[in-house]
Amino acid sequence: MSTVIDGKLTSAKVREQIREEVDKLKENGIKPSLTVIRVGEDPASKVYVRNKQKACAEVGIESELIHLPEETDEQELIRIVEECNQDPLTDGILVQLPLPAQIDEERVKSVIDPAKDVDGFHAVNMGRLITGEAGFVPCTPAGIIRLLDEYDIGIDGAHCVIVGRSQIVGKPLALLLLGRNATVTICHSRTRNLKEICKQADILISAAGQTGLITADHVKDQAVVIDVAMNRDENGKLCGDVKFDEVSKKAAAITPVPGGVGPMTVAMLLNNCLQSAKGRKAL
Ligand code: NDP
């Protein structure tokens, strides 16, 4: 039976460290703060935003929600983001995705001040990831690295196979792993021989959003398996890409869904807000 990598526990530990740092900043009159912009009534976004604000409150980061109607146009949203860019009291700006169809997400992401881009989605921060300069790192990939480190899983020289090439998970994660001297293979929906490639992985990370995609046959004996996905099964229950029951018999370590990568994403968002506050106040 494999080690179950506990994202909830690790996230609690990270959040406790953040809370202590936030307390110290506050003693010096600095109040880290996040502005969240949500457009429309997407029910999942509503839950995500509520959870992020709750997590902020728990560590003492102030958060403000700007909730705009579904019919908001791109220009209006950009105007509001630019106002937040100028607001000296705001350390982090998060525009919750997805946005309604009339708004170009890429355009909106590009307007956020890179120094307040706590999601790490701005092209400037993505570019910094490539050049190895300091910048905001997208929260889910950062959380995965933190989990691997917490469980002393060696990245240096390991063959990491990532299933998924999105801008928020697969691509930035590949760069982070490369920066830690892993050998990285990225798979996607057009990859041939997915099973054979996954089977070569020392660390297999699945972020495809396809329930049951990764079976025991995809996994080498004693590999580490990280399941990023947050899918819903036929009963509406949260589940991942990995068939946990069969894969956990073969893997050395595995993340569950829920309770694996998910809690780490929020913890890394809080960390980015803290780093922004510290950086902007030149501490
Ligand atoms: P996207 O839909 O943007 O990307 C999915 C990727 O998986 C694409 O690159 C796609 O390939 C690839 N893919 C899809 N089906 C297959 C397949 N059958 N075989 C191989 N590759 C496949 O999703 P996201 O990156 O936004 O999210 C991925 C999953 O992670 C989702 O379940 C999401 O809910 C979850 N997630 C979880 C987070 C967390 O905090 N735990 C945070 C963010 C996301 P192609 O590019 O060719 O289409």
Boltz pocket constraint, residues with backbone or C-beta under 6 A from the ligand:
constraints:
  - pocket:
      binder: B
      contacts: [[A, 140], [A, 163], [A, 164], [A, 165], [A, 166], [A, 167], [A, 168], [A, 169], [A, 170], [A, 187], [A, 188], [A, 189], [A, 190], [A, 191], [A, 194], [A, 206], [A, 207], [A, 208], [A, 209], [A, 210], [A, 213], [A, 227], [A, 228], [A, 229], [A, 230], [A, 231], [A, 261], [A, 262], [A, 263], [A, 265]]
      max_distance: 6.0
